[in-house]
Amino acid sequence: MASLIQIDRIQDYTGQEVRIEGWVYHKTHKGKLLFLLIRDGYGFVQCVAFKNDLPEELFQKILKIPQESSVVITGVVREDKRAPGIPGGFEIGITGFEVVHQSIDDYPVALKEHGVDFVLDHRHLWIRMPSQWAILRIRATVIQAIREWLDNNGFINMDTPILTPAACEGTTTLFETQYFDEGKAYLAQSGQLYNEANIFAFKKVYCFGPTFRAEKSKTRRHLTEFWMVEPEIAFCDLDQLMDIEEQFVTYIVKKVLIERKAELRSLNRDVAILEQIEPPFPRISYDQAVEILKEIYESNEDKDNRELLKFDWGMDFGSPHETALTEKFSKPVFVYGYPTQVKAFYMEPWQGRPEVSKSVDLLAPEGYGEIIGGSERISNPDLLLDRIRQHGLPENAFKWYLDLRKYGSVPHSGFGLGVERTVAWICGLHHIRETIPYPRTIKRIYP
């Protein structure tokens, strides 16, 4: 019996008869030749049926098979650099064909252009398309790389609560729910505060899971439910944190280049750009970034764009500002030392400049903006209490968090990396909604 193989390993079976289990993605007919593009979950391969080599009944069966029917195909692997597919360059000459289930003829996501709302309404079928399949395969590799690097560099995974009694960064962008007789609870924006407790037991930790932000944002960079990994490190200052971040991001990109180059090429991603991602990354202060933005603003002759780029010290960056900044660099760039007023309450102030926090964002090149936000945390209990009061947060809810500064406090830092924004950058995508299997946005909770 022919060996059952995965399409992504087809190059190992040249000249051999094999068997694949999959679905009919596309079919074309040229006289005595039938071409099927078959996907099996691991890749896409062209399968060729030649009328003279097959019984007429079998050839007609293949000829009439609808898109998305599930099939088992037997055939001989041959190399052909013209053959389409992922990874491509190989095809299978059909010797046997079995229909597992014949799809109905009116498959909704046909091979033609569809509107955004249509494909999102049919996301459960759209993920079968080669582009969406490739993106989600890359996403899985990004997640694997995240865990590998952290697990291999002394970090331990600590799961943190999804339901929390207090907000990490204020309640204005949180989903609220009633928690039995205990009052209000919130879907977590972050596991950071709990991880700060965990480092005093384990030194280097991370949590990894879904995050919920009730921002009424409709930009191409925002989701209401997304995945974030949050490392936290004891005995770590801001400079050490940036060192860790650039090693971490470099590892993720390299892992994708090694394992998912075929998928990247199928998306027409310029892998040469990603191959440049090596430490060190440029580091500029917020003050320097403001000066760069002023220069860009003053030299911009487009009136509409000029207004979007207007910027004064003390503001937080919007997407146009991040895009303009990153166009100056071919690698991710660190921007550190943001104004205290635009950052969270727990960030350590800059020595001698209380209006500046020891915060840092990592901005991806090519206009993709922030993929990491992090900071050195306040380690002084009195200063932390002052900040909690300044932000109008409930002191009782943070009593346990203040305890961390009373019993063996140390300088410590951490960051959060958004999986979807990272995938969007690596894949070269315009919109973040394609980077997660079932996107949740301000106007979408179906399917």
C-alpha positions, 0 to 999 in steps of 0.5 A, a space after each residue: 500500500 502507498 505511504 500516506 504523506 504530508 504535502 509539506 514533506 513531498 520532496 522526500 518522496 520523488 519518484 514514489 507512489 504515495 497517498 494523500 488525504 485532503 480536500 479539492 481546492 481548485 480544478 482546471 480541465 485542459 483536454 485530456 488533462 485534469 489539474 486538481 489543487 489539493 490541500 491536506 492541512 500541511 500544504 497545497 499540491 497539484 495533482 494531475 489526471 491524464 485521461 489515457 492513463 485512467 479508466 473512463 469512469 474514474 476520469 469522469 468522476 474526477 472531472 465532476 468533483 466539486 470544490 471542497 470535496 474530501 478525497 483520498 488520492 494515490 499517485 506518483 510524485 514528480 518534480 516540476 518547478 512550474 507546479 503550483 502549490 505550497 511549498 510548490 515545485 512538485 506534483 502527483 500523477 494520479 493513479 487512484 482516486 477515492 471520494 470521502 464526501 462530495 461537497 454540494 455545488 454552491 460553495 459560498 467562498 468560491 474562487 473570486 473576489 468577495 467583500 470584507 464583510 462577506 469573507 468575515 461572515 464566512 470566516 469558518 470557510 475563509 480560513 481554508 484559502 491559501 493566504 489565510 491558511 499560510 497566515 495562521 500557520 505562521 501564527 502557530 510558529 510565532 507562538 511556538 517560538 515565543 514559548 521556546 525562547 522563554 522556556 529556554 532562557 530561564 522563564 517559567 509559565 505562570 497562568 494569571 486570572 482572566 477575571 480580576 477585581 481591579 484594572 491594570 491600566 484604569 477601567 475605561 477600556 475594560 469589559 465589566 461583569 457582576 461577580 456573584 455577591 462580590 461586586 464588579 469584576 473585569 475581563 483582564 487587560 493584562 496578567 502583569 500585576 499578578 506576574 509581579 507577585 510571581 517574580 518574587 517566587 520565581 524571578 523570571 516568569 511569563 503568562 500567555 493568553 487572551 486579553 480583552 480591551 473594550 476600546 471603541 477603536 476601528 483601526 486596522 491595528 485593533 481587536 477587542 480580543 487578542 493574545 499577548 505574552 507578558 514576561 516579567 523579570 526581577 533584578 532587571 532595569 530598563 536597559 536590560 529589558 531592551 536587551 531581552 526584547 531584541 533577542 526575543 523578537 529576533 528569535 521569533 523572526 528567525 524561527 519563522 524564516 526557517 520553518 515558514 519560508 514557503 508560507 511567507 513567499 505564498 503571501 508575496 512577503 519580501 523575506 529579505 526584509 525579515 532577514 535583516 532583523 538582527 540585534 542591536 535594534 536602534 534606541 531613541 528617546 521619546 524626546 528624540 522621536 519628537 524632534 524627528 516627527 517635527 522634522 517630518 511634519 515641517 518637510 511634509 508638503 501634503 496638507 492632509 498628511 501634515 495635519 495627521 503628523 502634528 505632534 507636541 511633547 506630552 502626547 502619545 503616538 498615534 498610528 500616523 506618528 508610529 508609521 512615520 517614525 518607523 519609515 526611518 529604520 529598517 529594523 524594529 526601533 525602541 522608543 523609551 522615556 515616554 511622558 508619565 502622563 500618557 503611561 500607566 500608574 506603575 511605571 518607574 519615573 526617570 531619575 531627575 525627571 518625574 515627568 518622564 517614565 522608564 517606559 519603552 515601546 518597540 515599533 516594528 518597521 514598514 509602518 507596523 507600529 507598536 508590537 511591544 510595550 514595557 517598562 521598569 516598574 515602581 519598586 517604592 511602596 510610597 510612590 506606588 501608593 501616591 500613583 494609585 491615588 493620583 489615578 483614582 484607583 481603589 486602594 483596597 483592590 491594590 492592597 496585595 499589589 502594594 505588599 510586593 513593595 514591602 517585603 523584599 522589593 527589587 528593581 524589576 521590569 516587564 513587557 507585553 508582546 501582541 501576537 496578532 500585531 507581530 504576525 501582521 508585521 512578519 506576514 506583511 498584512 494590511 489588517 490585523 483581523 486576518 491574523 487570528 482565526 476568529 476576529 473580535 472587533 467592535 462590530 463583530 462577534 460572529 462566527 
